[in-house]
Amino acid sequence: MELDRIYSEANQDPVGSLEWVLEKWIDNSRGLQGRRGGVVYLEIDRCLVIGDIHGDLDTLHRLLSKAWRGEPLLFLGDYIDRGFQQLETLKYIALLMDHAEVVTLRGNHEPPRWLPVYPHDFPHILRTQGVHHLYDHAQEMFDSLPIAAVLNGEALAIHGGIPVNISRVEELERPRREVLAEALWNDPFEGVGIRPSPRGVGHLYGIDVTRRFLGANGLRYHLRGHEAVDGYKVFHEGLGITLFSRLGIPYGNSRAAVYVYEPGGNHLDPGRFIYVFR
């Protein structure tokens, strides 16, 4: 199976190939068709959407082995930190880029220099492996990642959530600092209005914010990551879906999930969610 070969190769010398891996990610992101600044506009019949991974390569491989048919892959960010296979995960995704259209969105754990994240153990891993000098190259890779994707003009994909002080998707193409921070850090809550985030960065946004933004842009719903849910969680009366695609310490979730995006139809159809269990 092609994925098994990719998995095996990803586990071979991930440190020695890291410079190539980072360059592969940068070239892929900069060359995405339909990209306008921070937003990728996709016209596709089907794609697989993957939530936070955090260095859990084994779960990612299990999910793709179960769900992937060769269609485009859309990752919602948070590839590194906390997990035991961070370099292997980056290499695995880089290798996938030779076999499918791959869109890798930026997560809050791929931070801009002016907005550090904690915990951020990726630099420590590079230091212990003797390649800390490549962190600047990794930062270049982080900066190259788009922050949102629009699928067939009907669905928004973003890591954190809808920034509360913008009205148009186009404002994500050249985002101000505060807009970028919110795109990476915001979370929804089941209520109305805007609240300070307990994370210390960004805001919590209610269903009224979601309705207003989706309505102004002709969108039906949005997909996001950023929260450790049990595979997936539907919120705001079906206007949002949170995906989480890793298992294990420190989260304690019992299942991880990916989402099969297809245009139109019932976006909450249970058949669109594919799981693996701990």
C-alpha positions as CSV (number, residue, x, y, z in Angstrom):
1,M,0.0,0.0,0.0
2,E,1.4,3.4,-1.0
3,L,0.6,4.9,2.5
4,D,2.5,2.2,4.2
5,R,5.5,3.0,2.1
6,I,5.2,6.7,2.9
7,Y,4.9,5.9,6.6
8,S,8.0,3.8,6.5
9,E,10.0,6.4,4.6
10,A,8.8,9.1,7.0
11,N,10.3,7.2,9.9
12,Q,13.7,7.0,8.1
13,D,16.1,9.7,9.2
14,P,13.6,12.5,9.9
15,V,16.4,14.7,11.3
16,G,18.7,14.4,8.4
17,S,15.9,15.1,5.9
18,L,14.4,18.0,7.9
19,E,15.8,20.8,5.7
20,W,14.4,19.1,2.6
21,V,11.0,18.6,4.4
22,L,10.8,22.3,5.4
23,E,11.6,23.4,1.9
24,K,9.0,21.1,0.5
25,W,6.3,22.6,2.7
26,I,7.3,26.1,1.7
27,D,7.3,25.4,-2.0
28,N,4.0,23.6,-1.7
29,S,2.3,26.4,0.2
30,R,3.6,29.1,-2.1
31,G,2.5,27.2,-5.2
32,L,-1.1,26.5,-4.2
33,Q,-3.6,27.1,-6.9
34,G,-6.3,29.5,-6.0
35,R,-4.2,31.1,-3.3
36,R,-4.7,34.8,-2.7
37,G,-2.5,35.9,0.2
38,G,-3.6,34.1,3.4
39,V,-6.7,32.4,1.8
40,V,-6.9,29.5,-0.6
41,Y,-10.0,29.3,-2.8
42,L,-10.7,25.7,-3.7
43,E,-13.0,24.3,-6.3
44,I,-13.1,20.6,-5.6
45,D,-15.5,17.6,-5.8
46,R,-14.2,16.0,-2.6
47,C,-11.4,16.4,0.0
48,L,-10.4,15.0,3.3
49,V,-10.2,17.5,6.2
50,I,-7.8,16.7,9.0
51,G,-7.7,18.4,12.4
52,D,-4.9,18.9,15.0
53,I,-2.2,16.2,14.8
54,H,0.4,17.4,17.3
55,G,3.1,15.0,16.3
56,D,0.9,11.9,16.5
57,L,2.0,10.3,13.2
58,D,0.6,6.8,14.0
59,T,-3.0,8.1,14.4
60,L,-2.7,10.2,11.3
61,H,-1.5,7.2,9.3
62,R,-4.4,5.1,10.7
63,L,-6.9,7.8,9.7
64,L,-5.6,8.2,6.2
65,S,-5.3,4.4,5.7
66,K,-9.0,4.2,6.6
67,A,-10.3,7.3,4.8
68,W,-8.1,8.5,2.0
69,R,-8.9,7.7,-1.6
70,G,-6.4,9.9,-3.3
71,E,-8.5,13.1,-3.1
72,P,-7.0,16.4,-1.9
73,L,-6.0,16.7,1.7
74,L,-6.8,19.8,3.8
75,F,-5.0,20.1,7.1
76,L,-6.3,22.6,9.7
77,G,-3.0,23.2,11.5
78,D,-1.1,22.2,14.7
79,Y,1.3,19.6,13.2
80,I,3.9,19.9,16.0
81,D,4.3,20.2,19.8
82,R,3.3,17.8,22.5
83,G,3.7,14.6,20.3
84,F,6.5,12.1,20.1
85,Q,6.7,12.0,16.3
86,Q,6.8,15.7,15.3
87,L,9.6,15.5,12.7
88,E,8.2,12.3,11.3
89,T,4.8,13.9,11.0
90,L,6.2,16.8,9.0
91,K,8.1,14.4,6.7
92,Y,5.0,12.2,6.2
93,I,2.9,15.2,5.1
94,A,5.8,16.4,2.8
95,L,5.9,13.0,1.2
96,L,2.1,13.1,0.7
97,M,2.6,16.2,-1.4
98,D,4.0,14.0,-4.2
99,H,0.8,12.0,-4.3
100,A,-2.1,14.4,-3.8
101,E,-3.0,18.1,-3.6
102,V,-2.2,19.0,-0.1
103,V,-3.2,22.3,1.7
104,T,-1.6,22.9,5.1
105,L,-3.2,25.7,7.0
106,R,-1.4,27.5,9.8
107,G,-2.3,26.6,13.4
108,N,-1.4,28.5,16.6
109,H,1.4,26.0,17.1
110,E,3.0,27.3,13.9
111,P,3.3,30.7,15.5
112,P,4.5,34.1,14.2
113,R,7.5,35.3,16.0
114,W,5.5,38.1,17.7
115,L,2.9,35.6,19.1
116,P,4.7,32.8,21.0
117,V,2.7,29.7,22.0
118,Y,3.1,27.6,25.1
119,P,4.0,24.8,25.3
120,H,6.2,24.9,22.2
121,D,8.6,22.0,22.6
122,F,9.5,21.8,18.9
123,P,12.6,24.0,19.3
124,H,13.7,21.7,22.2
125,I,13.4,18.7,19.9
126,L,15.5,20.4,17.3
127,R,18.1,21.3,20.0
128,T,18.3,17.8,21.3
129,Q,18.8,16.5,17.8
130,G,21.5,19.0,17.0
131,V,19.6,20.9,14.4
132,H,18.4,23.9,16.3
133,H,19.9,26.1,13.6
134,L,17.0,24.9,11.4
135,Y,14.4,26.7,13.6
136,D,14.7,29.8,11.5
137,H,13.9,27.7,8.4
138,A,11.0,26.3,10.3
139,Q,9.8,29.8,11.1
140,E,9.9,30.6,7.3
141,M,7.8,27.5,6.8
142,F,5.3,28.7,9.4
143,D,5.1,32.1,7.8
144,S,4.4,30.5,4.4
145,L,1.3,28.7,5.4
146,P,-2.2,30.1,4.5
147,I,-4.5,30.8,7.3
148,A,-7.9,29.9,5.7
149,A,-9.4,28.0,2.8
150,V,-12.8,28.5,1.2
151,L,-14.3,25.3,-0.3
152,N,-16.5,25.8,-3.3
153,G,-17.8,29.1,-1.9
154,E,-19.8,27.3,0.7
155,A,-17.5,26.3,3.6
156,L,-14.7,28.1,5.5
157,A,-11.8,26.1,6.9
158,I,-9.6,27.8,9.5
159,H,-7.6,26.7,12.5
160,G,-9.0,28.7,15.4
161,G,-12.2,30.5,14.4
162,I,-13.8,33.5,12.9
163,P,-12.1,36.8,13.8
164,V,-14.7,38.9,15.5
165,N,-13.9,42.3,13.9
166,I,-14.0,41.4,10.2
167,S,-16.9,41.0,7.9
168,R,-15.4,39.6,4.7
169,V,-13.3,36.6,3.9
170,E,-11.1,38.9,1.8
171,E,-9.8,40.5,5.0
172,L,-8.0,37.2,5.8
173,E,-6.0,37.6,2.6
174,R,-3.8,40.4,4.1
175,P,-4.7,40.1,7.8
176,R,-3.8,42.6,10.4
177,R,-1.9,41.2,13.4
178,E,-5.0,41.0,15.6
179,V,-6.9,39.3,12.8
180,L,-4.2,36.7,12.3
181,A,-4.1,36.1,16.1
182,E,-7.8,35.6,16.2
183,A,-7.8,33.3,13.2
184,L,-5.3,31.1,15.0
185,W,-6.6,31.3,18.5
186,N,-10.4,32.0,18.6
187,D,-12.9,29.5,20.0
188,P,-16.7,29.3,19.7
189,F,-19.0,29.2,22.7
190,E,-22.7,28.3,22.9
191,G,-24.1,31.8,23.4
192,V,-24.2,35.1,21.8
193,G,-21.7,38.0,21.7
194,I,-18.0,38.1,22.2
195,R,-16.0,37.2,25.3
196,P,-12.3,37.3,26.2
197,S,-10.6,34.0,25.7
198,P,-9.4,32.1,28.7
199,R,-6.3,31.2,26.6
200,G,-5.1,34.8,27.0
201,V,-5.1,35.4,23.2
202,G,-8.1,36.0,20.9
203,H,-11.8,35.8,21.8
204,L,-14.7,33.5,22.3
205,Y,-17.4,34.1,19.7
206,G,-21.1,33.3,19.8
207,I,-23.6,32.1,17.3
208,D,-24.5,35.6,16.3
209,V,-20.9,36.2,15.1
210,T,-20.9,33.0,13.1
211,R,-24.3,33.8,11.5
212,R,-23.2,37.3,10.6
213,F,-19.9,36.3,9.0
214,L,-21.2,33.3,7.1
215,G,-24.2,35.2,5.9
216,A,-22.1,38.2,4.7
217,N,-19.9,35.8,2.6
218,G,-22.6,33.4,1.3
219,L,-21.1,30.5,3.3
220,R,-23.0,27.6,4.8
221,Y,-20.7,26.5,7.7
222,H,-17.1,26.5,8.9
223,L,-14.6,23.8,9.8
224,R,-12.0,24.4,12.5
225,G,-9.6,22.6,14.8
226,H,-7.8,24.0,17.9
227,E,-9.8,22.2,20.6
228,A,-9.3,18.7,22.0
229,V,-12.7,17.2,21.3
230,D,-13.6,13.5,21.0
231,G,-13.0,13.3,17.3
232,Y,-15.4,16.0,16.3
233,K,-18.0,18.4,17.8
234,V,-20.9,20.2,16.1
235,F,-21.6,23.7,17.4
236,H,-23.7,26.8,16.7
237,E,-26.7,24.8,15.5
238,G,-24.7,23.1,12.8
239,L,-22.9,26.2,11.5
240,G,-19.6,24.9,12.8
241,I,-17.6,21.7,13.1
242,T,-14.5,21.2,15.3
243,L,-12.2,18.4,14.3
244,F,-9.5,16.7,16.3
245,S,-7.3,14.1,14.6
246,R,-4.9,12.8,17.3
247,L,-5.1,10.5,20.3
248,G,-3.3,10.0,23.6
249,I,-1.5,12.1,26.2
250,P,-2.2,14.7,27.3
251,Y,-5.7,15.0,25.9
252,G,-7.4,11.7,26.9
253,N,-9.9,11.6,24.0
254,S,-11.1,8.2,23.0
255,R,-11.3,8.8,19.3
256,A,-9.8,10.9,16.5
257,A,-11.7,11.9,13.3
258,V,-11.3,13.3,9.8
259,Y,-14.1,14.8,7.7
260,V,-15.0,14.0,4.2
261,Y,-15.9,17.2,2.5
262,E,-18.2,17.1,-0.6
263,P,-20.1,20.1,-1.9
264,G,-23.8,20.5,-1.1
265,G,-25.9,18.0,0.7
266,N,-26.1,17.5,4.4
267,H,-22.8,18.5,5.8
268,L,-23.6,16.9,9.1
269,D,-24.3,13.5,7.7
270,P,-22.6,11.0,10.1
271,G,-21.1,9.3,7.1
272,R,-18.8,12.3,6.5
273,F,-17.0,11.6,9.8
274,I,-14.4,8.8,9.8
275,Y,-12.9,7.6,13.1
276,V,-10.2,5.7,14.7
277,F,-10.3,4.7,18.4
278,R,-7.7,4.6,21.1
